[in-house]
Amino acid sequence: MIQTIADALAAQGYDKLTAVQEAVTDPALAEADLLVSAQTGSGKTVAFGMAIAPTLLGEDTRFGPANSPLALVIAPTRELAMQVARELTWLYGKTGAIVTTCVGGMDQRTERRALDRGAHVVVATPGRLCDHIKRNNIDLSELRAVILDEADEMLDMGFRDELEFILDEAPEDRRTLMFSATVPAAIAKLAKSYQKDAKRIETFSEAKQHADIEYRALQVHPRDTENAIINVLRFYEAKNAIVFCNTRAAVTRLTTKFTNRGFSVVALSGELSQSERTNALQALRDGRARVCVATDVAARGIDLPNLELVIHADLPSNADTLLHRSGRTGRAGRKGVSALIVPAKMKTKASRLLGWAKLSATWDSAPSAAEVMAADEERLLSDPAWSNPAPDDAAGFVTSLTEKFTPEQLATAFVNLYRARASAPEDLTDPGTKDDRPRPSFGPSVWFSVSTGRNTGAEPRTLLPMLCRMGDLTKDDIGAIRVQQDHSFVEILESSAQKFTNALGADMKVEDGAVVTKLDKAPDLPRGRPDRGPKPDRGPRPDRGPRPDRGPKPPRKSNYDPDTTPAPRKPRPAPAEAGEARVEKPKFEKPAYKKTDKAKDGRPPKSHKTERTPMKPGAAPKPKRDGDAPAKPKAKAVWKKDGPKSDKPKGGKPFKPREEAAGTGGASKYKRASDPSKRFSPPGKGGGKPKGKATTPRKSK
């Protein structure tokens, strides 16, 4: 091992290498392409940094002046790329290496200036790196090694074209190292296309992965999902925790709820800028925040040294996502807990996910308020503050406290101050009970009228978000919404009514010019269907007298006529038994059709007429009636095409020549056609129109 690399590892406290780090630093693989699969948290970043060190430094211990990059590391996400850059910075710190990042969301001009100054190692995301290559901002001619970190994730995210473009632009004599948690068929195909005799390294078995993580499946009542997450956070009191959600909206909702409950929380999702995402992770690392609410953008590669708890607020979509989420904890030999919040209707899905991931979990209920308080008492009694001596500058204050208060008062104050630092736990409902509680009363309220109703398309689902947005309210501040034909009534909490009117301003208008008016009292609204009153009394029914005797009904006429209806079909014979002769049914033969001039290949003609009936010999033709016009002789078609006239056209249908206009003397002017569609003359063919301009056909009068 190169001495400067060994010194950097010792400074970071590496007294023993992990399995993947030992495998890739084998001297026999110093110049080989590698395809490595290892579980998350096994030290892959340091592993490929050590693997390419001999390729970049050779026999030297320090790098020379920076020029074109010597190594290129490609990562799927911005966070992972920034983390890889930090790891390589301290690993190559004593070698004088310059590590530069090119990631989406950052200023491209700053990155271009850094590349112009020179760098030894460039860590980039696929999309931004392709932009720099196409703009000629980066020179890959001196590249010696290319590393694809989390290659399977990059393919899942749709970066195949970008990766192939980058690898095609890199020199052919480079080393190509692919690191991935799994090696699906797509990764194997990519490795076969862009690696030369790659060595396969696999340093874990599926049965032993995530051995340092305790999986717990916590069953909760559907309405207690968020409260259960609060109790889990309070029960473990982890130094750092990540709560994973499936949508950005859920991230925003939980972040707001946890902030209101006193947790130091940050959010991490794709809608945030890169600087906001970087600041959120840094707040977790330096202790300014303790809880991170994130989407799956944080499920890959992010390493937080103090992360002890992972909570799946929403179940992941597949087993791989479950493994990568949980892999944020229990890294490099540290212990961790992965808790799945499982409502009753999601129990089957949770069981399938654990089975597909080959994991075993402890099924239990979410921690109750009593269990959280018991855990608090245990942490309080084990707090080192009981044994630490009092500070020198506070000795007098301690003496005055013991003289002024009794031991019971001191203990009570100590417990109250300890509990005030954390959020109170929530009382949870038994997961098996049904939600049949009556709806709580809304409380004192004020009614408002909005000048929009059914006539203008108003609905409660449109009025609620509009009033919350325009009136600075939440959905809990709004009670009943009653939409009428031309106006609507809205119930708002009395404590929020003043805030609502202040937000609307003096004109009291909302979207689309609707006016809001405060009512002095609750409107008189009918409940249920409107009362239409009793039925009108139409008097007694008139007497119509006795029904006339119409006699007996005639017998029902049968549709069966024995004279014209054929006899019913005889029953089918029973199937022949063994040993009896089987009677073969005669096959139906199609009648042979007479071949005529209209029939082809012996098939029946398309028309129902097969032949014309010939005229009898000696019969005279049918005489014409009086007044019939004499038959005109048919004009003989003339075909003229660059040659003499012929009686029969050589191909296609004959055409009729245009009739010359009377009195023109054979001029090229023709009579106007009666059909308007035939009045169009092609551009430049006549009519005095200039060539190249289309002529518009005239409209018939």
PyMOL commands that set and color helices and strands:
alter all, ss='L'
color gray80, all
select helices_A, chain A and resi 3-11+19-24+27-29+44-51+53-57+78-91+93-95+108-117+126-134+151-156+160-169+185-194+222-236+248-260+274-285+296-298+319-326+344-356+369-381+384-386+392-404+407-420+454-456+460-471+475-477+494-504+511-513+676-678
alter helices_A, ss='H'
color red, helices_A
select strands_A, chain A and resi 34-37+71-74+99-102+121-124+145-149+175-180+199-202+213-220+240-244+265-268+291-294+307-312+336-343+362-365+445-450+478-483+488-493+516-518
alter strands_A, ss='S'
color yellow, strands_A
deselect
rebuild
show_as cartoon
